[in-house]
Every structure is written in C-alpha cells, then in structure tokens.
Amino acid sequence: MYFEAVFQPQNDTDYNSEIADFLGKKVAVQEGWILEEGPCKGQKCFYMPNSNVGCIPERDLKEIKSIPYAQWKTIYNMTGLNDQ
C-alpha cells in the first residue's frame, strides 16, 4: 500500500544524517512490517524506497494517509529519491 505522511521523528538520533532533507516534510512511504524489538516494539513501520533512512516507526510519522499510486508517485518524485 502507498501512504503519504509528515516525517516528524521524536528522536532524530535514531536516524542517519540523510533525514535532514525530510524533517517536517510530506514524504511518500510504503507499509513495512511490525517491529519485533527495540523501543518501538509492536509498532508498524514504514519505509521510503531508495533511501538510507531505514525503518520508520509509526510514531515518527504524522498525518499518515493511504493514497492512490499516482499521488504517491508525485510526492515521491518531489523528494528526489528517484534520481539516485
């Protein structure tokens, strides 16, 4: 499934330096899996394709909304991740 959300991490030290480009911005994410360990154990996680951000726990995304693929692709293209 395809989602849009605002990336607002509770603790940005959980991520690498690549997140600076996405803080507070709407991002295109895809549904991942349920985390089995760590402080977010039991939460659903999401990911941004072609990024090095890694697994993003649901708590670090605001206004998560399922969207059609065409809309997701537009948001994804605006992130610049498709240029890599």
C-alpha positions as CSV (number, residue, x, y, z in Angstrom):
1,M,0.0,0.0,0.0
2,Y,1.0,3.6,-0.6
3,F,1.0,6.3,2.0
4,E,1.8,10.0,2.5
5,A,2.8,11.3,5.9
6,V,4.7,14.1,7.5
7,F,8.1,12.9,8.8
8,Q,8.5,14.2,12.4
9,P,10.8,11.9,14.4
10,Q,10.5,12.0,18.2
11,N,14.3,11.4,18.4
12,D,16.4,12.2,15.3
13,T,19.4,10.5,16.7
14,D,17.7,7.2,15.8
15,Y,18.4,8.1,12.1
16,N,21.4,8.9,9.9
17,S,22.2,12.4,8.5
18,E,20.0,11.8,5.4
19,I,16.9,12.7,7.4
20,A,17.7,16.4,7.5
21,D,16.2,16.6,4.0
22,F,12.9,15.2,5.1
23,L,12.2,16.7,8.6
24,G,8.8,18.2,8.8
25,K,8.0,17.5,5.2
26,K,5.4,15.3,3.5
27,V,7.0,12.1,2.3
28,A,5.9,9.1,0.3
29,V,6.2,5.9,2.3
30,Q,5.3,2.3,1.9
31,E,4.0,-0.1,4.5
32,G,6.7,-2.2,6.1
33,W,6.3,-4.7,9.0
34,I,5.7,-4.9,12.7
35,L,8.8,-4.2,14.7
36,E,9.9,-7.1,16.9
37,E,12.4,-5.4,19.1
38,G,13.6,-2.0,20.4
39,P,11.7,0.9,21.9
40,C,9.1,0.8,19.2
41,K,8.4,-3.0,19.6
42,G,4.9,-3.9,18.3
43,Q,4.5,-0.8,16.2
44,K,4.0,-0.8,12.4
45,C,6.9,0.6,10.5
46,F,7.1,2.3,7.1
47,Y,10.0,3.0,4.7
48,M,10.9,5.4,1.9
49,P,12.1,3.4,-1.1
50,N,15.6,4.2,-2.4
51,S,16.6,6.0,0.8
52,N,19.0,5.2,3.6
53,V,16.7,6.4,6.3
54,G,15.7,2.8,7.1
55,C,12.6,1.6,9.0
56,I,10.4,4.5,10.2
57,P,8.2,3.6,13.2
58,E,4.6,4.8,13.0
59,R,5.3,7.2,15.9
60,D,7.6,9.3,13.8
61,L,5.1,9.9,11.0
62,K,2.2,12.3,11.4
63,E,-1.0,12.5,9.3
64,I,-0.5,9.1,7.7
65,K,-2.9,8.6,4.9
66,S,-3.4,5.9,2.3
67,I,-3.3,7.4,-1.2
68,P,-3.5,6.3,-4.8
69,Y,-0.3,5.3,-6.5
70,A,-0.3,8.3,-8.9
71,Q,-0.5,10.7,-6.0
72,W,2.2,8.7,-4.1
73,K,4.5,8.8,-7.2
74,T,4.1,12.6,-7.4
75,I,5.2,13.0,-3.8
76,Y,8.0,10.5,-4.2
77,N,9.3,12.3,-7.2
78,M,9.4,15.6,-5.2
79,T,11.8,14.0,-2.7
80,G,14.5,13.5,-5.3
81,L,15.0,9.8,-4.2
82,N,14.1,8.6,-7.7
83,D,17.2,10.5,-9.0
84,Q,19.6,8.2,-7.2
